[in-house]
Amino acid sequence: MITVRSLTKYYGNIRAIESVSFEIKKAEVVGFLGPNGAGKTTTMQILTGYLMPTSGTAIIDGIDVLADPVNVKKRIGYLPENTPLYEDLTVYEFLSFIASTRGLNGSSARAIRRVSDICGIHDVLNRTIGTLSKGYRQRVGLAQAIIHDPKILILDEPTTGLDPLQIREIRALIKELGKEKTIILSTHILPEVEQTCDRVIIINQGKIVADSSIESLKNKTTGKTTVVLKGEVDIDGFRPFGHVEVGETEGPEVVLTITPERDRDIREELYKHCRDKDYTLLELYRERTSLEDIFRQLTTEAKP
């Protein structure tokens, strides 16, 4: 549904993004991560046709954004970080206006009923937008993004400024929409990605530094295995398995962290060693790198 090839954007001599490439399939929810100024919003604005790239191509549902931006806009719904709402209009008036700009004049009432059901805004249709809470404003923003039933949603920081309850509600809504629509979700909130996305793309300093499924990223390990034992232990007997670190403990417990020479799973070997030595084994686990750790590692590398 979305194909990006070597997308580059310069503002004068300042590089915003460089050689950005990725693909997003139908009904896939992808988290687009990166620190502030990494190039997330620039990339998304190019996909929507709002910005022109310096070079590269972006294809939306088989249509080149540069060659036919009008048809591309018909296929996408866009929620920018600062939701553009007309505060002096009621929700119904605003959605009617959006429906008319989308060419839904004959079916706008039906479209408004549909998005009101999806976004849970029936109770505020006759309220002036300026009187709504931040959570309801975000819901109205999502409603305008999907009122023409687009195949693709581009959401830029959709939960910014919301309280914890509102965040959960918006995440649940995005997850439900993702069952049928292709969604690219820009955020710097890592729990949001884990709870709503199938895959993550990480951008740093204008370049893609990671593109993987959530599960693949979470399965990355440090290579370290921790063993917790009770009683007398010959620590030197564990050194053939790799570098051994002895943790600080109280009482009869011994905590060893073992890093093999190459990244491999040594849990079975360690279990057999402990069994053969008749050690009392309390815990044995391989440490996993968290998504936060991976993000921090990839986005704090030295500038190119």
C-alpha positions in Angstrom: 0.0 0.0 0.0 2.9 2.4 0.7 6.2 2.2 -1.1 9.0 4.7 -0.4 12.2 4.7 -2.3 15.3 6.8 -1.6 13.3 9.7 -0.3 15.4 12.8 0.4 14.5 16.3 1.5 16.7 19.3 2.0 15.7 22.7 3.3 18.4 24.8 1.8 21.7 23.2 3.0 19.9 21.5 5.9 19.1 17.8 5.4 15.8 16.7 6.9 15.8 13.1 5.5 18.1 11.2 3.2 17.6 8.0 1.2 14.6 6.9 3.2 13.1 3.6 1.9 10.5 1.3 3.3 7.3 -0.6 2.4 4.0 -1.0 4.3 1.5 -3.7 3.4 -2.3 -3.7 3.4 -3.8 -3.7 6.9 -0.5 -3.3 8.6 0.0 -0.9 11.6 3.5 0.5 11.6 5.0 2.6 14.3 7.3 5.4 12.9 9.7 6.2 15.7 12.5 8.7 16.2 13.6 11.5 18.4 12.4 15.1 17.8 13.8 16.4 14.6 14.7 13.0 13.2 12.5 13.4 10.1 9.3 11.7 11.0 6.9 14.6 10.2 8.8 15.5 7.1 8.5 12.0 5.7 4.8 11.9 6.6 4.1 15.3 5.0 5.7 14.1 1.8 3.5 11.0 1.8 0.4 13.2 2.1 1.5 15.4 -0.7 1.9 18.4 1.6 5.7 18.6 0.9 7.7 18.0 -2.2 10.8 15.8 -1.8 14.2 16.9 -3.1 14.5 13.5 -4.7 13.1 9.9 -4.4 9.6 8.5 -4.9 6.6 7.7 -2.8 3.9 5.4 -4.1 0.5 5.3 -2.3 -1.8 2.5 -3.3 -0.1 2.2 -6.7 -0.1 6.0 -7.3 2.9 8.2 -7.4 2.5 11.1 -4.9 4.4 13.5 -7.2 2.6 12.5 -10.4 -1.0 12.5 -9.1 -1.3 14.0 -5.6 -5.0 14.6 -5.9 -5.8 10.9 -6.3 -3.4 10.1 -3.5 -5.2 12.4 -1.1 -8.5 10.6 -1.9 -6.9 7.4 -0.6 -5.4 8.7 2.7 -6.6 10.1 5.9 -4.2 12.4 7.8 -4.2 13.5 11.4 -1.3 16.0 11.9 0.2 16.5 15.3 -1.6 19.7 16.0 -5.2 18.8 14.9 -6.6 21.6 12.7 -10.1 22.1 14.0 -12.5 25.1 13.6 -13.3 25.8 17.2 -16.3 28.1 16.5 -18.2 25.3 14.6 -20.1 22.4 16.2 -18.7 18.9 15.6 -21.5 18.2 13.1 -20.9 21.4 11.2 -17.1 20.7 11.0 -17.6 17.1 9.8 -20.2 18.3 7.3 -17.6 20.8 5.9 -14.9 18.1 5.7 -17.4 15.7 4.0 -18.1 18.4 1.4 -14.4 18.9 0.7 -14.1 15.2 0.2 -16.9 15.2 -2.3 -19.5 13.4 -0.1 -22.3 15.9 -0.5 -24.9 13.3 -1.2 -23.9 11.0 1.6 -22.4 13.2 4.2 -25.1 12.5 6.8 -24.5 8.8 6.5 -20.7 9.3 6.7 -21.0 11.4 9.8 -23.1 8.7 11.5 -20.5 6.1 10.6 -17.5 8.0 11.9 -19.5 9.0 15.0 -20.1 5.4 15.8 -16.4 4.5 15.2 -15.0 7.4 17.2 -17.5 7.6 19.9 -18.5 11.2 19.4 -22.3 10.9 19.1 -22.8 12.7 22.4 -20.9 15.8 21.3 -22.1 16.3 17.7 -24.0 19.4 18.6 -21.3 20.8 20.9 -19.0 23.6 19.8 -15.5 22.2 19.2 -13.9 25.0 21.3 -15.7 23.5 24.4 -14.4 20.0 23.9 -11.8 18.2 26.0 -8.4 17.3 24.4 -9.5 13.7 24.2 -12.7 14.5 22.3 -10.8 16.9 20.0 -8.5 14.0 19.1 -11.5 11.8 18.4 -13.0 14.5 16.1 -9.6 14.7 14.4 -9.7 11.0 13.8 -13.3 11.3 12.6 -12.3 13.8 9.9 -9.4 11.6 8.8 -11.6 8.6 8.2 -14.8 10.3 7.0 -14.2 9.4 3.4 -13.3 5.8 4.4 -9.7 5.9 3.2 -7.5 2.8 2.7 -4.6 4.4 4.5 -4.2 6.5 7.7 -1.3 8.7 8.5 -1.3 9.7 12.2 1.3 12.1 13.6 1.5 11.9 17.4 -2.2 11.1 17.9 -2.0 10.9 21.7 0.0 14.0 22.5 -1.3 15.9 25.5 -3.9 13.3 26.5 -4.4 11.9 30.0 -3.8 8.2 30.6 -7.5 7.3 30.1 -7.8 9.2 26.9 -4.5 7.6 25.6 -5.9 4.1 26.2 -9.1 5.0 24.4 -7.3 6.5 21.3 -4.9 3.5 21.2 -7.8 1.1 21.3 -9.5 3.0 18.5 -6.4 2.9 16.3 -5.9 -0.8 16.9 -9.5 -1.4 15.8 -9.1 0.7 12.7 -5.9 -1.2 11.9 -7.9 -4.4 11.4 -9.0 -3.0 8.0 -6.8 -0.1 7.2 -3.1 0.5 6.6 -1.8 2.8 9.3 1.5 4.6 9.8 1.7 6.0 13.3 4.4 8.5 14.2 5.1 8.7 17.9 8.0 8.8 20.4 6.0 6.9 23.1 7.3 3.4 23.0 4.4 1.7 25.0 2.1 3.1 22.3 4.0 1.2 19.6 4.1 -2.0 21.5 0.3 -1.9 22.2 -0.9 -0.8 18.7 1.7 -1.7 16.1 2.7 -4.8 14.2 6.1 -3.4 13.1 8.4 -0.5 13.8 10.5 1.8 11.6 13.1 3.9 13.5 14.5 7.0 11.9 17.4 8.9 13.3 19.1 12.0 11.9 17.1 11.7 8.7 18.0 8.0 8.0 16.3 4.7 8.6 18.2 2.8 11.3 15.8 -0.1 11.9 12.8 -1.7 10.2 11.5 -4.8 11.8 8.5 -6.5 13.4 7.9 -5.7 17.1 8.5 -9.4 18.0 11.8 -9.5 16.2 13.0 -6.4 18.0 11.9 -7.7 21.3 13.7 -11.0 20.7 17.0 -9.3 20.4 19.2 -10.1 23.3 22.3 -8.8 25.0 23.7 -12.4 24.9 23.8 -12.4 28.7 22.4 -15.3 30.8 21.8 -14.9 34.5 22.0 -17.9 36.9 20.8 -17.7 40.5 22.1 -20.5 42.7 22.0 -21.3 46.4 24.9 -22.5 48.5 28.5 -23.2 47.7 29.4 -22.7 44.0 32.7 -23.2 42.1 32.6 -20.0 40.1 35.6 -21.0 38.0 33.6 -23.9 36.7 31.4 -21.5 34.8 34.2 -19.6 33.0 34.3 -22.0 30.0 30.8 -20.7 29.1 32.0 -17.1 28.8 32.8 -14.0 30.8 31.4 -14.4 34.3 30.3 -11.5 36.5 29.4 -12.1 40.1 26.5 -10.1 41.4 26.1 -8.7 44.9 23.8 -10.8 47.1 22.7 -11.3 50.7 22.6 -14.7 52.3 23.3 -18.0 50.7 22.3 -17.0 47.1 24.9 -16.6 44.3 24.1 -14.6 41.2 26.2 -15.1 38.1 25.8 -13.2 34.8 27.5 -15.0 32.0 28.3 -13.5 28.5 29.4 -16.1 25.9 32.0 -15.2 23.4 29.4 -15.1 20.6 25.7 -14.4 21.0 24.1 -17.8 21.6 21.7 -19.4 24.0 23.6 -21.2 26.7 20.8 -21.9 29.1 20.6 -25.7 28.4 24.3 -26.0 28.8 24.2 -24.1 32.1 21.3 -26.2 33.4 23.2 -29.4 32.7 26.3 -28.1 34.4 24.3 -27.1 37.5 22.6 -30.5 37.5 25.9 -32.4 37.1 27.4 -30.4 40.0 24.3 -30.9 42.1 23.9 -27.1 42.6 20.6 -25.8 43.9 19.3 -23.8 40.9 16.8 -21.0 41.8 16.7 -19.0 38.5 18.0 -19.3 35.0 17.1 -16.8 32.3 18.4 -15.0 29.3 18.2 -11.3 29.3 16.2 -9.6 26.5 16.8 -6.1 25.3 13.8 -3.9 25.7 12.3 -1.8 22.9 13.4 1.2 24.9 17.0 -0.1 25.0 17.1 -0.7 21.3 15.6 2.7 20.5 18.1 4.5 22.8 21.0 2.6 21.3 20.0 3.3 17.7 19.2 7.0 18.2 22.2 8.0 20.4 24.9 6.8 18.0 27.4 9.4 16.8 26.3 11.7 14.0 27.5 10.6 10.5 
